[in-house]
Amino acid sequence: MKWSYRIITIFGIPLKMHITFPMLIIAYAALFGYQYGIWAALRGTVLISALFVFVVFHELAHSKQAQKYGVKVRDVTLLPIGGVSNMESMPSEPREELKVALAGPLTSLVLGFIVLGLNYLAGYRILDFSLEKIATSWDYIPVYLGWINIFLAFFNLLPAFPMDGGRVVRAYLAQRMNYARATRVAASIGKLFAVLFGIAGLLVNPFLIFIAFFVYLGASSEEQGAIVGEILRDMKVKNVMNTQCDTVPAETTLAQIVESIFHGSCGGAVPVTEYGTFIGVATRDDILSAIHEHGLEINLGRIVRRDTPFVNGDESLNEVYVKMQQNQRNAFAVVERGELVGIVTLEDLGRAYALKSAILSGKNTM
Ligand SMILES: [Zn+2]
């Protein structure tokens, strides 16, 4: 996520903080301080910081569970609206997604009961708290933190896809219908909840308006991803790959290639060879950013991606699309029996998607 900075690495997972996150703490402290004075400001800061320590536990539970299923976790990022586990993908096996989704709320629930239990044993009255009391005494903060964990567990279990409960719904539906359709149903429920959060935000707590946006955008993008996946699934790499690419020797300078890259027909990519052997692909974006950084006189051999991933011609475009997102690469080499037979790029997938969806919508209107 842009504008996020790493604070620490826990269990091999980088914990990042979005630049807007400290604003939440400052706002909270200022609100408390304004109403109840300087000590209250300090209490507000401690409360919100401690709350986010628990949010981190919640997110790490999701992440650790996902790692068990071989999902790569990029990081856990703290945003003003909560924590987000950035995973390369969700496990597509519904039962696995279900367990990943439940791990967070269950952890919050258990932590909540532990904290309240300790408070009870320490002699605190665990039913007696309010924001005003927290602002005026340290004693109530631990009790409040216990309850807020329990609240977090139940709030996240609302079926507001892509929140945890919504993922549970999708995983449940995906066992009964295909994945794309399950996603669309879950996303519709998610959007409905986003509207409800928005209304509740206007009436009760403005904070919910942010949650509403987050849920709505999240549901839309997951829905879009599912539709794209459904359309791309039926097409294969060999149907869209570029086979007429001219290979270019590594010693070619960017000045020599810059014109042909814009007129070339290789999906915006250049296959590069060294001593006659294919060594990787340079994309239009690679070339443009290299020109920006080093000028036109640098040669292709210096900027080519020598670890360009390979796919084979029979793979579905959906699989390739997922791999492109996972690898954050826009161009793959297509190899058959050890031989380079073509290049497939994100542009090719985009063109195939546009064509196929045009044909499908044409069919629907006839
Ligand atoms: Zn969660």
Boltz pocket constraint, residues with backbone or C-beta under 6 A from the ligand:
constraints:
  - pocket:
      binder: B
      contacts: [[A, 58], [A, 59], [A, 62], [A, 101], [A, 104], [A, 105], [A, 156], [A, 164]]
      max_distance: 6.0
